[in-house]
Amino acid sequence: MNRDSLVGDIVIVGGGPAGLTTALALIERVPRARARLVVIERDVYPRDKICAGAISGFGDKIHAAMDVRVDVDGEAMHGHAVRNSKGLSIARPGDVARVIRRETYDAALADIARSRGVRIEQGCAVRSISAPRADNTVAVETSKGTFNACAVIGADGVGSVVRRAIGAKASGLRAQVVEVDTEPVESDVARDLLHFDTSDPSLAGYAWDFATRVRGERLVCRGVYKLVRDGDRATDGPDVSALLDERLARMGLDPERYRHKRFAERGFSAMDVLSTDHVVLVGEAAGIDPLSGEGIGPAIEYGALAGDFLAKNLGGSLRGWTARVRRSRLAVDLMVRAAIVGGYYGGPLRPVIDGALARTGAPLEALGDLFGGRAPKVSSVARAGIASLRAAFAAATTG
Ligand SMILES: Cc1cc2nc3c(=O)[nH]c(=O)nc-3n(C[C@H](O)[C@H](O)[C@H](O)COP(=O)(O)OP(=O)(O)OC[C@H]3O[C@@H](n4cnc5c(N)ncnc54)[C@H](O)[C@@H]3O)c2cc1C
């Protein structure tokens, strides 16, 4: 790399959905920011990211509002199927999500960003970020040289170097996740449903099966998600890889045939500090949904919010980002999901939610509408509320 390519005083670290959406949202509001902006990506596109690839209709809608359409091969999802201790509940309220492969999706999103004038430095790893210097910049040290930045956007995912550099606390909610891609089996639910299995009471988490297309082949991505709470050790409770193998064997699949892809996730905590004068954290570097591990839609939402925030605050301190996130719809959504975690995984909400799902598909209808980016129908919310009250009464009276 020559010296000129190290120009860029607005440095976005990480070219996943959060980083690329931040870049797109910022240049939409401030087109001249293109000349100052660089996205630094450690890998080279097309690069994979361990992920089941279910992207909510809501995430796609945020992109559509920015005139961004990531047109890649995928599977359309029209509802959810949840298997719990009480049986299988299904609701199909319409378009709720699509399942894409991150290898192609992220590369296509990067192509869109480049076509709009965003500079992406690939194969370049950020190693450290200095304390603020006398000239009001920070030094971003990378494998290819140093960028002098007035603003650094940490969009570098669960293992964020930027998060560590600003001394942000490790979030209390982390997850261990493992997945494989297999052929379909007879017991699978319909391919247009996102299937979650919460029937194992020993697991603070769930198993999933999402139809997926790998280079045109119709496969199923299957995995296990386990939450690790503050104070828990990662080795406490069942091992996700062993659980996945047992599940595959029960389906008649030979576990030896499939390569486990294992990774961590970071849940959002409203107590976390997400910014300093020069640095903001977005996407999984900031924290995503701890209940389900959904992170692509939230990463897109963080990006849209950050683009707007940067457009208003570049040149001044960025410290207000933490408060901006806490006031956002996104934070309310993530806090509600975080609040359900304690109650559902091993808590008193489990019989209520499972009981309500056994009574009616209304809660899943409302969830599907929300996930799809639509307001849930009043009738679904009302029916879900009544079913929950009945399930709570039943749980209380049966001890
Ligand atoms: C097994 C598994 C399944 C999942 N399934 C789903 C799902 O179905 N639906 C869903 O919504 N979410 C899912 N998630 C979560 C989702 O993958 C993430 O939350 C989401 O990718 C976060 O987006 P991001 O842009 O914040 O970070 P990432 O997508 O992680 O992007 C970060 C980018 O930063 C780059 N980077 C990292 N460090 C550096 C560095 N030092 N220098 C430069 N670049 C760097 C990385 O190469 C990467 O490109 C899953 C996660 C796992 C582990």
The ligand as a MOL file (V3000), in Angstrom:
LIG
                    3D

  0  0  0     0  0            999 V3000
M  V30 BEGIN CTAB
M  V30 COUNTS 53 58 0 0 0
M  V30 BEGIN ATOM
M  V30 1 C -23.4490 -19.5450 14.5630 0
M  V30 2 C -24.1050 -18.1940 14.4410 0
M  V30 3 C -25.3320 -18.0870 13.8030 0
M  V30 4 C -25.9300 -16.8300 13.6610 0
M  V30 5 N -27.1070 -16.7510 12.9810 0
M  V30 6 C -27.7140 -15.5570 12.8270 0
M  V30 7 C -28.9120 -15.4510 12.0820 0
M  V30 8 O -29.4300 -16.4300 11.5360 0
M  V30 9 N -29.5000 -14.2330 11.9700 0
M  V30 10 C -28.9500 -13.1210 12.5380 0
M  V30 11 O -29.5360 -12.0340 12.4150 0
M  V30 12 N -27.7840 -13.1840 13.2270 0
M  V30 13 C -27.1430 -14.3670 13.3690 0
M  V30 14 N -25.9540 -14.4340 14.0300 0
M  V30 15 C -25.3390 -13.1930 14.5260 0
M  V30 16 C -24.7050 -12.4040 13.3660 0
M  V30 17 O -23.8490 -13.2480 12.6290 0
M  V30 18 C -23.8920 -11.2040 13.8840 0
M  V30 19 O -24.5200 -10.6340 14.9930 0
M  V30 20 C -23.7340 -10.1370 12.8110 0
M  V30 21 O -22.9130 -10.6300 11.7820 0
M  V30 22 C -23.1120 -8.8560 13.3860 0
M  V30 23 O -22.7940 -7.9780 12.3460 0
M  V30 24 P -21.5780 -6.9440 12.5130 0
M  V30 25 O -21.4870 -6.2030 11.2410 0
M  V30 26 O -21.7300 -6.2080 13.7850 0
M  V30 27 O -20.2910 -7.8620 12.7160 0
M  V30 28 P -19.6530 -8.9900 11.7430 0
M  V30 29 O -20.6570 -9.4840 10.7900 0
M  V30 30 O -19.0060 -9.9370 12.6660 0
M  V30 31 O -18.5870 -8.1650 10.9340 0
M  V30 32 C -17.4000 -7.7150 11.5430 0
M  V30 33 C -16.3660 -7.5170 10.4700 0
M  V30 34 O -15.2010 -6.9480 11.0750 0
M  V30 35 C -14.0510 -7.5930 10.5490 0
M  V30 36 N -13.0080 -7.4620 11.5700 0
M  V30 37 C -12.9470 -8.0650 12.7830 0
M  V30 38 N -11.8330 -7.6750 13.4420 0
M  V30 39 C -11.1950 -6.8050 12.6340 0
M  V30 40 C -9.9810 -6.0630 12.7530 0
M  V30 41 N -9.2090 -6.1590 13.8450 0
M  V30 42 N -9.6000 -5.2630 11.7240 0
M  V30 43 C -10.3890 -5.1570 10.6110 0
M  V30 44 N -11.5370 -5.8420 10.4400 0
M  V30 45 C -11.9340 -6.6550 11.4430 0
M  V30 46 C -14.5020 -9.0340 10.3170 0
M  V30 47 O -13.6760 -9.6860 9.3610 0
M  V30 48 C -15.9310 -8.8250 9.8160 0
M  V30 49 O -15.9880 -8.6840 8.4220 0
M  V30 50 C -25.3160 -15.6730 14.1850 0
M  V30 51 C -24.0920 -15.7820 14.8410 0
M  V30 52 C -23.4890 -17.0260 14.9690 0
M  V30 53 C -22.1680 -17.1180 15.6610 0
M  V30 END ATOM
M  V30 BEGIN BOND
M  V30 1 1 1 2
M  V30 2 1 2 3
M  V30 3 2 2 52
M  V30 4 2 3 4
M  V30 5 1 4 5
M  V30 6 1 4 50
M  V30 7 2 5 6
M  V30 8 1 6 7
M  V30 9 1 6 13
M  V30 10 2 7 8
M  V30 11 1 7 9
M  V30 12 1 9 10
M  V30 13 2 10 11
M  V30 14 1 10 12
M  V30 15 2 12 13
M  V30 16 1 13 14
M  V30 17 1 14 15
M  V30 18 1 14 50
M  V30 19 1 15 16
M  V30 20 1 16 17
M  V30 21 1 16 18
M  V30 22 1 18 19
M  V30 23 1 18 20
M  V30 24 1 20 21
M  V30 25 1 20 22
M  V30 26 1 22 23
M  V30 27 1 23 24
M  V30 28 2 24 25
M  V30 29 1 24 26
M  V30 30 1 24 27
M  V30 31 1 27 28
M  V30 32 2 28 29
M  V30 33 1 28 30
M  V30 34 1 28 31
M  V30 35 1 31 32
M  V30 36 1 32 33
M  V30 37 1 33 34
M  V30 38 1 33 48
M  V30 39 1 34 35
M  V30 40 1 35 36
M  V30 41 1 35 46
M  V30 42 1 36 37
M  V30 43 1 36 45
M  V30 44 2 37 38
M  V30 45 1 38 39
M  V30 46 1 39 40
M  V30 47 2 39 45
M  V30 48 1 40 41
M  V30 49 2 40 42
M  V30 50 1 42 43
M  V30 51 2 43 44
M  V30 52 1 44 45
M  V30 53 1 46 47
M  V30 54 1 46 48
M  V30 55 1 48 49
M  V30 56 2 50 51
M  V30 57 1 51 52
M  V30 58 1 52 53
M  V30 END BOND
M  V30 END CTAB
M  END
